[in-house]
Amino acid sequence: MEMTLDEVVREMNELERHMEKFEWKYSIKSSEFYKLVLAGIIEEAFELHEWLGLYKLWLNRREHYLELLKSPSPLLKLTQPIKADFFKTERAAA
């Protein structure tokens, strides 16, 4: 079943609340944590696998969210269509 924009945003917010616990504990934002994991710089720990899984799920939901934003919305009235690469800039970094 296809998730609505509202459902995707709510799930992203819930994931962010869970990730925030790790961000506070380790004093690093999830996006930088993910970059360090991909580079193999962080030592593996069981707890970090949970954080990594949450962030990967968040990234998946974010992609879905960005796709849904390109569709017409009854709540947001766009003055022009959103270009495919619009959200790939730094202003959309998580």
Backbone as a ProteinNet text record, in pm:
[ID]
protein_1_A
[PRIMARY]
MEMTLDEVVREMNELERHMEKFEWKYSIKSSEFYKLVLAGIIEEAFELHEWLGLYKLWLNRREHYLELLKSPSPLLKLTQPIKADFFKTERAAA
[TERTIARY]
82.8	0	88	53.2	127.4	103.8	211.4	199.6	165.2	83.9	51	162.5	161.7	260.1	253.1	134	114.5	176	153.4	208.1	360.1	415.7	561.1	623.4	564.4	617.2	608.2	496.1	481	584.9	608	706.5	847.6	878.5	1010.1	1031.4	929.5	940.1	961.7	893.4	910.1	1052.4	1102.2	1238.7	1339	1314.8	1404.1	1406	1291.6	1287.4	1373.4	1366.9	1448.6	1597.5	1630.2	1770.6	1828	1742.9	1788.8	1851.8	1801.5	1859.7	2007	2036.2	2174.6	2257.3	2197.8	2269.2	2309.5	2219.6	2251.7	2359.6	2345.7	2440.7	2581.9	2592.7	2723.3	2767.5	2684.4	2716.8	2755.2	2675.1	2697.4	2561.9	2540.1	2416.3	2418.4	2301	2288.3	2351.7	2341	2398	2550	2616.5	2762.3	2800.1	2721.2	2741.4	2738.5	2640.6	2625.4	2746.4	2796.1	2915.2	3035.8	3049.8	3161.1	3148	3026.1	3002.8	3040.7	2993.9	3023.7	3173.8	3246	3390.8	3466.3	3394.4	3459.2	3539.3	3505.6	3582	3531.5	3406.3	3348.2	3358.5	3403.7	3412.7	3271.7	3252.3	3120.6	3079.3	2953.7	2893.8	2747	2693.8	2555	2457.6	2470.1	2379.4	2383.8	2500.6	2514.7	2441.8	2421.8	2346.7	2201.4	2147	2010.3	2002.4	2098.7	2102.7	2117.8	2206.6	2227.7	2100	2030.8	1905.2	1799.5	1789.5	1693.9	1725.8	1854.7	1892.3	1867.7	1897.1	1871.4	1722.1	1640.4	1495.2	1451.2	1510.5	1479.7	1517	1634.8	1675.5	1576.2	1529.3	1430.2	1301.6	1256.2	1133.8	1154	1274.2	1302.5	1292.6	1345.7	1334.8	1188.7	1112.2	968.3	900.7	934.5	881.5	911.1	1035.9	1073.5	997.8	974.3	895.3	750.7	694.7	556.6	541.5	645	638.8	627.3	673.7	667.7	526.1	442.3	303.8	217.5	109.3	18.8	-33.1	-41.1	-87.1	-202.8	-306.9	-417.5	-378.5	-269	-227.7	-127	-37	66.4	35	16.1	-10.3	122	174.7	302.1	280.8	370.4	361.4	423.7	502	563.5	601.3	619.4	658.4	796.4	816.6	945.8	1035.9	1153.7	1249.6	1308.3	1344.1	1392.1	1511.9	1603.1	1724.6	1714.2	1598.1	1581.5	1624.2	1588.5	1617.1	1754.2	1832.2	1964.1	2072.2	2035	2132.8	2155.6	2249.1	2284.1	2167.8	2077.4	1967.3	1876.2	1885	1798.3	1872.9	1997.5	2074.7	2008.4	2014	1952.5	2047.3
-117.9	0	125.3	219.5	344.9	434.4	486.2	577.4	717.5	787.7	925.1	1017	1139.3	1237.5	1255.5	1263.4	1278	1160.9	1039.3	920.3	919.1	957.4	958.5	1061.7	1180.7	1285.3	1242.3	1183.5	1138	1031.1	937.5	831.9	889.4	983.9	1047.4	1117.7	1186.7	1255.5	1156.4	1043.7	940.4	882.3	856.7	806.3	908.4	1035.8	1141.4	1146.4	1124.5	1122.5	1008.7	892.5	778.8	806.2	862.8	890.6	998.5	1089.7	1198.4	1145.9	1034.6	975.7	940.4	884.7	850.4	976.5	1075	1199.6	1269.4	1268.5	1327.7	1247.2	1115.6	1028.8	1040	1042.1	1040.5	1178	1279.7	1417.3	1427.6	1364.5	1371.7	1354	1430.6	1419.5	1288.6	1237.7	1109.5	1110.7	1222	1228.5	1213.5	1275.6	1261.2	1121.2	1067.6	930.3	835	852.5	765.7	775.5	897	914.8	843.3	850.5	782.5	630.7	580	435.5	391.8	466.1	430.9	432.5	521.8	531.7	427.4	350.9	248.9	306.4	427.3	495.8	462.8	423.6	395.7	247.4	217.8	80	23.4	-100	-163	-187.7	-158.3	-186.4	-218.2	-309.4	-354.2	-236.7	-145.2	-31.3	55.3	64.4	147.8	88.5	-42.6	-105.8	-58.6	-38.6	12.3	153.2	237.4	374.3	374.4	290.4	280.1	235.9	138.5	91.3	199.5	275.5	386.8	490.4	521.3	623.8	575.8	450.1	396.4	399.4	365.3	371.9	516.7	609.1	750.5	797.1	754.3	791	738.5	616.4	557.7	640.1	675.1	755.1	894.2	948.4	1081.4	1079.3	975.5	963.2	956.4	877.4	865.5	1001.3	1069.9	1203.5	1300.7	1302.5	1393.5	1361.8	1234.1	1196.1	1243	1224.6	1267.6	1419.1	1492.7	1638.5	1685.9	1606.2	1643.1	1630	1557.4	1537.7	1654.4	1679.7	1786.6	1757.1	1861.3	1847.5	1943.2	1894.9	1986.2	2088	2061.2	2149.7	2254.8	2216.1	2307.9	2346.7	2471.8	2519.8	2566.6	2490.2	2523.2	2621.4	2715.9	2812.2	2757.9	2652	2586.9	2444.1	2356.8	2218.5	2215.8	2118.2	2101	2021.1	2073.8	2005.8	1885	1784	1656.7	1674	1765.9	1780.6	1889.1	1948.7	2059.4	2022.8	1905.9	1865.3	1801.5	1792.6	1730.4	1830.4	1951.8	2053.6	2050.1	2130.4	2136	2182.7	2262.4	2313.9	2203.1	2083.9	1972.3	1869.4	1898.5	1800.3	1774.2	1649.3	1610	1630.3
0	0	0	-82.3	-95.5	26.9	82.1	196.2	145.8	222.6	189	237.7	190.7	234.4	386	438.7	582.8	659.2	612.1	678.8	673.6	560.3	545.2	639.6	645.6	733.7	879.7	918.5	1057.1	1091.1	998.3	1023.6	1030.1	942.3	946.5	1080.8	1128.1	1257	1370.8	1365.9	1468.8	1463.9	1345.4	1330.7	1383.9	1354.4	1403.2	1555.5	1618.5	1765.7	1820.7	1755.7	1800.5	1776.1	1661	1629.3	1719.5	1764.4	1849.9	1979.7	2030.7	2152.4	2129.1	2012.3	1979.8	1956.7	1890.3	1863.8	1993.8	2091.1	2221.4	2292.8	2288.9	2359.4	2302.6	2168.1	2103.4	2052.2	2069.8	2028.7	1881.3	1797.2	1653.1	1583.3	1479.4	1403.3	1322.7	1295.4	1225.4	1086.7	1016.5	881.2	884.1	982.5	993	1042.6	1135.4	1180.9	1061.4	975	858.1	766	744.2	660.1	720	853.3	919.8	909.1	918.6	903.9	762.8	662.7	523.8	495.6	562.7	544.3	626.5	710.4	792.6	908	951	1055	1195.4	1207.3	1339.1	1370.9	1493	1539.4	1557.3	1517.1	1524.4	1669.2	1698.1	1827.7	1802.8	1883.2	1862.8	1860.8	1956.6	1966.1	1840.3	1780.5	1661.2	1541.2	1541.1	1432.5	1433.9	1552.8	1562.9	1503.4	1540	1488.8	1337.3	1288.2	1143.7	1073.1	1129.3	1070.6	1068.4	1177.3	1183.2	1075.9	1061.1	963.4	820.5	793.4	659.1	627.6	724.8	705.6	683.9	759.4	742.3	601.2	552.2	416	313.2	333	243.7	244.5	363.7	375.5	316.5	330.9	275.7	123.4	61.2	-84.4	-126.8	-53.8	-82.7	-64.5	43	72.9	-41.3	-88.2	-196.1	-324.8	-351.3	-468.6	-454.3	-335.8	-313.2	-324	-285.8	-295.4	-439.7	-532.6	-674.5	-730.5	-658.1	-701.6	-655.1	-726.3	-681	-540.7	-459.2	-321.3	-296.9	-228	-195.8	-88.4	-15.9	92.9	47.7	-41.6	-89.3	-233.1	-256.7	-392.3	-452.3	-546.7	-609.6	-724	-736.8	-846.6	-973.9	-960.1	-1075	-1035.6	-1132.5	-1098.9	-1032.4	-945.8	-879.7	-971.9	-1001	-1088.3	-1016.2	-1092.7	-1036.8	-944.4	-973.3	-893.3	-785.6	-768.3	-674.6	-532.2	-484.4	-346.1	-329.8	-434.1	-425.7	-386.9	-349.8	-311.5	-161.7	-115.3	27.8	113.3	58.1	140.8	189.7	130.7	172.2	255.9	292.8	370.3	505	543.4	671.8	786.2
[MASK]
++++++++++++++++++++++++++++++++++++++++++++++++++++++++++++++++++++++++++++++++++++++++++++++

